[in-house]
Amino acid sequence: MKLLLDTIIYIEWLDDPAQLSREARAAIANPRNFVFVSAATTLEITLKQARGKVRVTAPPGDMLATCRFHELPLKISHDAALRNLPPVHNDPFDRLLVAQALAEGMTLVSRNPVLSQYGIAVLAA
C-alpha cells in the first residue's frame, strides 16, 4: 500500500507517534507499505514554523530517510487533479495532498473527515 501522510500526521510521527491511532501507527510502521511525505507538507511545516505555529527540531525534509519515508514532489499531473477537485474544502495544502493522493493512487493518512468526501482512500489517524 502507498500511504501519503497529512502534515499533522508527519509532525506527530516525528514528535510522538502514540498520538496516532493504532491502525495508523501499524500501517506507517509496516515495512511492506510505502510511506510518502509531500513537498507540500514540508513547505507547510516551514511556513507554520516561520509564523511560530509549529515547532520542529530539524528541517522537515531531513527526517525522511531516518523514517524510511519517500519524498513526493509536486508534479504537473497533480495540478490537473487539483483543478478537477470539487469545492469541498478550502485549505490549499489539504487540497494539494488530496490531488496528489488521487493522481498517485495513494491512501491519505489524516484525521480530517472532510477529506474522504473527495472519494479518496483515507486512513483515520
Rosetta constraint file for C-alpha pairs under 8 A:
AtomPair CA 1 CA 32 HARMONIC 7.35 0.50
AtomPair CA 1 CA 33 HARMONIC 4.85 0.50
AtomPair CA 1 CA 34 HARMONIC 6.21 0.50
AtomPair CA 1 CA 106 HARMONIC 7.51 0.50
AtomPair CA 1 CA 107 HARMONIC 7.65 0.50
AtomPair CA 2 CA 33 HARMONIC 5.87 0.50
AtomPair CA 2 CA 34 HARMONIC 4.77 0.50
AtomPair CA 2 CA 35 HARMONIC 5.99 0.50
AtomPair CA 2 CA 36 HARMONIC 7.39 0.50
AtomPair CA 2 CA 105 HARMONIC 7.54 0.50
AtomPair CA 2 CA 106 HARMONIC 5.04 0.50
AtomPair CA 2 CA 107 HARMONIC 6.20 0.50
AtomPair CA 3 CA 28 HARMONIC 7.57 0.50
AtomPair CA 3 CA 33 HARMONIC 7.09 0.50
AtomPair CA 3 CA 34 HARMONIC 6.09 0.50
AtomPair CA 3 CA 35 HARMONIC 4.77 0.50
AtomPair CA 3 CA 36 HARMONIC 5.95 0.50
AtomPair CA 3 CA 106 HARMONIC 5.52 0.50
AtomPair CA 3 CA 107 HARMONIC 4.87 0.50
AtomPair CA 3 CA 108 HARMONIC 5.87 0.50
AtomPair CA 3 CA 109 HARMONIC 6.61 0.50
AtomPair CA 4 CA 35 HARMONIC 6.04 0.50
AtomPair CA 4 CA 36 HARMONIC 4.80 0.50
AtomPair CA 4 CA 37 HARMONIC 5.94 0.50
AtomPair CA 4 CA 38 HARMONIC 7.33 0.50
AtomPair CA 4 CA 97 HARMONIC 7.78 0.50
AtomPair CA 4 CA 101 HARMONIC 6.82 0.50
AtomPair CA 4 CA 106 HARMONIC 6.25 0.50
AtomPair CA 4 CA 107 HARMONIC 6.02 0.50
AtomPair CA 4 CA 108 HARMONIC 4.77 0.50
AtomPair CA 4 CA 109 HARMONIC 5.99 0.50
AtomPair CA 5 CA 9 HARMONIC 5.88 0.50
AtomPair CA 5 CA 10 HARMONIC 5.81 0.50
AtomPair CA 5 CA 35 HARMONIC 7.32 0.50
AtomPair CA 5 CA 36 HARMONIC 6.35 0.50
AtomPair CA 5 CA 37 HARMONIC 5.66 0.50
AtomPair CA 5 CA 38 HARMONIC 7.67 0.50
AtomPair CA 5 CA 108 HARMONIC 5.99 0.50
AtomPair CA 5 CA 109 HARMONIC 4.97 0.50
AtomPair CA 5 CA 110 HARMONIC 6.86 0.50
AtomPair CA 6 CA 10 HARMONIC 6.34 0.50
AtomPair CA 6 CA 37 HARMONIC 7.82 0.50
AtomPair CA 6 CA 41 HARMONIC 7.16 0.50
AtomPair CA 6 CA 94 HARMONIC 7.62 0.50
AtomPair CA 6 CA 97 HARMONIC 7.22 0.50
AtomPair CA 6 CA 108 HARMONIC 6.76 0.50
AtomPair CA 6 CA 109 HARMONIC 5.81 0.50
AtomPair CA 6 CA 110 HARMONIC 5.32 0.50
AtomPair CA 7 CA 11 HARMONIC 6.35 0.50
AtomPair CA 7 CA 41 HARMONIC 5.21 0.50
AtomPair CA 7 CA 42 HARMONIC 7.80 0.50
AtomPair CA 7 CA 44 HARMONIC 7.48 0.50
AtomPair CA 7 CA 45 HARMONIC 7.30 0.50
AtomPair CA 8 CA 12 HARMONIC 6.03 0.50
AtomPair CA 8 CA 110 HARMONIC 7.88 0.50
AtomPair CA 9 CA 13 HARMONIC 5.99 0.50
AtomPair CA 9 CA 20 HARMONIC 7.41 0.50
AtomPair CA 9 CA 109 HARMONIC 7.11 0.50
AtomPair CA 9 CA 110 HARMONIC 6.52 0.50
AtomPair CA 9 CA 125 HARMONIC 7.30 0.50
AtomPair CA 10 CA 14 HARMONIC 6.35 0.50
AtomPair CA 10 CA 37 HARMONIC 7.47 0.50
AtomPair CA 11 CA 15 HARMONIC 6.05 0.50
AtomPair CA 11 CA 56 HARMONIC 7.87 0.50
AtomPair CA 12 CA 16 HARMONIC 5.17 0.50
AtomPair CA 12 CA 17 HARMONIC 5.59 0.50
AtomPair CA 12 CA 19 HARMONIC 6.67 0.50
AtomPair CA 12 CA 20 HARMONIC 7.28 0.50
AtomPair CA 13 CA 17 HARMONIC 4.38 0.50
AtomPair CA 13 CA 20 HARMONIC 7.59 0.50
AtomPair CA 17 CA 25 HARMONIC 6.88 0.50
AtomPair CA 18 CA 25 HARMONIC 7.87 0.50
AtomPair CA 20 CA 24 HARMONIC 6.27 0.50
AtomPair CA 20 CA 25 HARMONIC 6.19 0.50
AtomPair CA 20 CA 125 HARMONIC 5.23 0.50
AtomPair CA 21 CA 25 HARMONIC 6.23 0.50
AtomPair CA 21 CA 124 HARMONIC 7.36 0.50
AtomPair CA 21 CA 125 HARMONIC 4.88 0.50
AtomPair CA 22 CA 26 HARMONIC 6.13 0.50
AtomPair CA 23 CA 27 HARMONIC 6.17 0.50
AtomPair CA 23 CA 124 HARMONIC 7.98 0.50
AtomPair CA 23 CA 125 HARMONIC 7.36 0.50
AtomPair CA 24 CA 28 HARMONIC 6.07 0.50
AtomPair CA 24 CA 109 HARMONIC 7.17 0.50
AtomPair CA 24 CA 123 HARMONIC 6.75 0.50
AtomPair CA 24 CA 124 HARMONIC 6.85 0.50
AtomPair CA 24 CA 125 HARMONIC 5.22 0.50
AtomPair CA 25 CA 29 HARMONIC 6.01 0.50
AtomPair CA 25 CA 125 HARMONIC 7.99 0.50
AtomPair CA 26 CA 30 HARMONIC 5.93 0.50
AtomPair CA 27 CA 33 HARMONIC 6.92 0.50
AtomPair CA 28 CA 33 HARMONIC 7.03 0.50
AtomPair CA 28 CA 35 HARMONIC 6.51 0.50
AtomPair CA 29 CA 33 HARMONIC 7.94 0.50
AtomPair CA 34 CA 69 HARMONIC 7.24 0.50
AtomPair CA 34 CA 70 HARMONIC 7.50 0.50
AtomPair CA 35 CA 68 HARMONIC 7.66 0.50
AtomPair CA 35 CA 69 HARMONIC 5.08 0.50
AtomPair CA 35 CA 70 HARMONIC 6.12 0.50
AtomPair CA 36 CA 69 HARMONIC 5.45 0.50
AtomPair CA 36 CA 70 HARMONIC 4.62 0.50
AtomPair CA 36 CA 71 HARMONIC 5.67 0.50
AtomPair CA 36 CA 72 HARMONIC 5.97 0.50
AtomPair CA 37 CA 41 HARMONIC 6.60 0.50
AtomPair CA 37 CA 42 HARMONIC 7.75 0.50
AtomPair CA 37 CA 64 HARMONIC 7.71 0.50
AtomPair CA 37 CA 69 HARMONIC 6.78 0.50
AtomPair CA 37 CA 70 HARMONIC 6.20 0.50
AtomPair CA 37 CA 71 HARMONIC 5.26 0.50
AtomPair CA 37 CA 72 HARMONIC 5.75 0.50
AtomPair CA 38 CA 42 HARMONIC 6.79 0.50
AtomPair CA 38 CA 71 HARMONIC 5.92 0.50
AtomPair CA 38 CA 72 HARMONIC 4.47 0.50
AtomPair CA 38 CA 73 HARMONIC 6.03 0.50
AtomPair CA 38 CA 74 HARMONIC 7.41 0.50
AtomPair CA 38 CA 97 HARMONIC 7.28 0.50
AtomPair CA 39 CA 43 HARMONIC 6.20 0.50
AtomPair CA 39 CA 71 HARMONIC 6.80 0.50
AtomPair CA 39 CA 72 HARMONIC 5.99 0.50
AtomPair CA 39 CA 73 HARMONIC 5.21 0.50
AtomPair CA 39 CA 74 HARMONIC 6.44 0.50
AtomPair CA 40 CA 44 HARMONIC 6.09 0.50
AtomPair CA 40 CA 73 HARMONIC 7.90 0.50
AtomPair CA 40 CA 74 HARMONIC 7.31 0.50
AtomPair CA 40 CA 93 HARMONIC 6.46 0.50
AtomPair CA 40 CA 96 HARMONIC 7.12 0.50
AtomPair CA 40 CA 97 HARMONIC 7.42 0.50
AtomPair CA 41 CA 45 HARMONIC 6.19 0.50
AtomPair CA 41 CA 93 HARMONIC 7.31 0.50
AtomPair CA 42 CA 46 HARMONIC 6.17 0.50
AtomPair CA 42 CA 60 HARMONIC 5.54 0.50
AtomPair CA 42 CA 61 HARMONIC 6.26 0.50
AtomPair CA 43 CA 47 HARMONIC 6.18 0.50
AtomPair CA 44 CA 48 HARMONIC 6.09 0.50
AtomPair CA 44 CA 93 HARMONIC 7.10 0.50
AtomPair CA 45 CA 49 HARMONIC 5.92 0.50
AtomPair CA 45 CA 54 HARMONIC 7.18 0.50
AtomPair CA 45 CA 60 HARMONIC 7.01 0.50
AtomPair CA 46 CA 50 HARMONIC 6.22 0.50
AtomPair CA 46 CA 59 HARMONIC 7.74 0.50
AtomPair CA 46 CA 60 HARMONIC 7.52 0.50
AtomPair CA 47 CA 51 HARMONIC 6.54 0.50
AtomPair CA 48 CA 52 HARMONIC 6.21 0.50
AtomPair CA 48 CA 53 HARMONIC 5.08 0.50
AtomPair CA 48 CA 54 HARMONIC 5.66 0.50
AtomPair CA 49 CA 53 HARMONIC 5.71 0.50
AtomPair CA 49 CA 54 HARMONIC 4.90 0.50
AtomPair CA 49 CA 55 HARMONIC 5.86 0.50
AtomPair CA 49 CA 56 HARMONIC 7.40 0.50
AtomPair CA 56 CA 60 HARMONIC 7.42 0.50
AtomPair CA 58 CA 62 HARMONIC 6.74 0.50
AtomPair CA 58 CA 63 HARMONIC 7.55 0.50
AtomPair CA 59 CA 63 HARMONIC 7.56 0.50
AtomPair CA 60 CA 64 HARMONIC 7.72 0.50
AtomPair CA 62 CA 66 HARMONIC 7.98 0.50
AtomPair CA 63 CA 67 HARMONIC 6.32 0.50
AtomPair CA 64 CA 68 HARMONIC 6.08 0.50
AtomPair CA 64 CA 69 HARMONIC 4.89 0.50
AtomPair CA 64 CA 70 HARMONIC 6.38 0.50
AtomPair CA 64 CA 71 HARMONIC 7.25 0.50
AtomPair CA 65 CA 69 HARMONIC 5.90 0.50
AtomPair CA 65 CA 70 HARMONIC 7.34 0.50
AtomPair CA 74 CA 78 HARMONIC 6.56 0.50
AtomPair CA 74 CA 100 HARMONIC 7.81 0.50
AtomPair CA 75 CA 79 HARMONIC 6.85 0.50
AtomPair CA 76 CA 80 HARMONIC 6.64 0.50
AtomPair CA 77 CA 81 HARMONIC 6.45 0.50
AtomPair CA 77 CA 103 HARMONIC 6.68 0.50
AtomPair CA 78 CA 82 HARMONIC 6.06 0.50
AtomPair CA 78 CA 96 HARMONIC 7.54 0.50
AtomPair CA 78 CA 99 HARMONIC 5.61 0.50
AtomPair CA 78 CA 100 HARMONIC 5.31 0.50
AtomPair CA 78 CA 103 HARMONIC 5.99 0.50
AtomPair CA 79 CA 83 HARMONIC 6.20 0.50
AtomPair CA 79 CA 99 HARMONIC 7.45 0.50
AtomPair CA 80 CA 84 HARMONIC 6.60 0.50
AtomPair CA 81 CA 85 HARMONIC 6.61 0.50
AtomPair CA 81 CA 99 HARMONIC 5.04 0.50
AtomPair CA 81 CA 100 HARMONIC 7.41 0.50
AtomPair CA 81 CA 102 HARMONIC 6.96 0.50
AtomPair CA 81 CA 103 HARMONIC 6.27 0.50
AtomPair CA 82 CA 95 HARMONIC 6.85 0.50
AtomPair CA 82 CA 96 HARMONIC 6.44 0.50
AtomPair CA 82 CA 98 HARMONIC 7.80 0.50
AtomPair CA 82 CA 99 HARMONIC 4.91 0.50
AtomPair CA 85 CA 95 HARMONIC 7.91 0.50
AtomPair CA 85 CA 99 HARMONIC 7.43 0.50
AtomPair CA 85 CA 118 HARMONIC 7.36 0.50
AtomPair CA 86 CA 118 HARMONIC 7.47 0.50
AtomPair CA 88 CA 114 HARMONIC 7.57 0.50
AtomPair CA 88 CA 117 HARMONIC 7.24 0.50
AtomPair CA 88 CA 118 HARMONIC 7.36 0.50
AtomPair CA 89 CA 94 HARMONIC 7.93 0.50
AtomPair CA 89 CA 95 HARMONIC 7.13 0.50
AtomPair CA 89 CA 114 HARMONIC 7.27 0.50
AtomPair CA 89 CA 115 HARMONIC 7.65 0.50
AtomPair CA 90 CA 95 HARMONIC 7.33 0.50
AtomPair CA 91 CA 95 HARMONIC 6.21 0.50
AtomPair CA 92 CA 96 HARMONIC 6.19 0.50
AtomPair CA 93 CA 97 HARMONIC 6.31 0.50
AtomPair CA 94 CA 98 HARMONIC 6.19 0.50
AtomPair CA 94 CA 115 HARMONIC 7.89 0.50
AtomPair CA 95 CA 99 HARMONIC 6.14 0.50
AtomPair CA 96 CA 100 HARMONIC 6.15 0.50
AtomPair CA 97 CA 101 HARMONIC 6.07 0.50
AtomPair CA 97 CA 108 HARMONIC 7.72 0.50
AtomPair CA 98 CA 102 HARMONIC 6.14 0.50
AtomPair CA 98 CA 108 HARMONIC 7.39 0.50
AtomPair CA 98 CA 115 HARMONIC 7.26 0.50
AtomPair CA 98 CA 118 HARMONIC 7.52 0.50
AtomPair CA 98 CA 120 HARMONIC 7.37 0.50
AtomPair CA 99 CA 103 HARMONIC 6.08 0.50
AtomPair CA 100 CA 104 HARMONIC 5.89 0.50
AtomPair CA 100 CA 106 HARMONIC 7.83 0.50
AtomPair CA 101 CA 105 HARMONIC 5.59 0.50
AtomPair CA 101 CA 106 HARMONIC 4.58 0.50
AtomPair CA 101 CA 107 HARMONIC 6.35 0.50
AtomPair CA 101 CA 108 HARMONIC 6.34 0.50
AtomPair CA 101 CA 120 HARMONIC 7.19 0.50
AtomPair CA 102 CA 106 HARMONIC 6.64 0.50
AtomPair CA 102 CA 120 HARMONIC 6.45 0.50
AtomPair CA 106 CA 121 HARMONIC 7.26 0.50
AtomPair CA 107 CA 120 HARMONIC 7.02 0.50
AtomPair CA 107 CA 121 HARMONIC 4.80 0.50
AtomPair CA 107 CA 122 HARMONIC 5.44 0.50
AtomPair CA 107 CA 123 HARMONIC 6.62 0.50
AtomPair CA 108 CA 120 HARMONIC 7.57 0.50
AtomPair CA 108 CA 121 HARMONIC 6.28 0.50
AtomPair CA 108 CA 122 HARMONIC 4.77 0.50
AtomPair CA 108 CA 123 HARMONIC 6.12 0.50
AtomPair CA 109 CA 122 HARMONIC 5.74 0.50
AtomPair CA 109 CA 123 HARMONIC 4.72 0.50
AtomPair CA 109 CA 124 HARMONIC 6.10 0.50
AtomPair CA 109 CA 125 HARMONIC 6.16 0.50
AtomPair CA 110 CA 122 HARMONIC 6.65 0.50
AtomPair CA 110 CA 123 HARMONIC 6.31 0.50
AtomPair CA 110 CA 124 HARMONIC 5.47 0.50
AtomPair CA 110 CA 125 HARMONIC 5.39 0.50
AtomPair CA 111 CA 124 HARMONIC 5.35 0.50
AtomPair CA 111 CA 125 HARMONIC 5.16 0.50
AtomPair CA 112 CA 124 HARMONIC 7.87 0.50
AtomPair CA 113 CA 117 HARMONIC 7.81 0.50
AtomPair CA 113 CA 124 HARMONIC 7.89 0.50
AtomPair CA 114 CA 118 HARMONIC 7.96 0.50
AtomPair CA 115 CA 120 HARMONIC 7.62 0.50
AtomPair CA 115 CA 122 HARMONIC 7.46 0.50
AtomPair CA 116 CA 120 HARMONIC 5.74 0.50
AtomPair CA 116 CA 121 HARMONIC 6.72 0.50
AtomPair CA 116 CA 122 HARMONIC 5.95 0.50
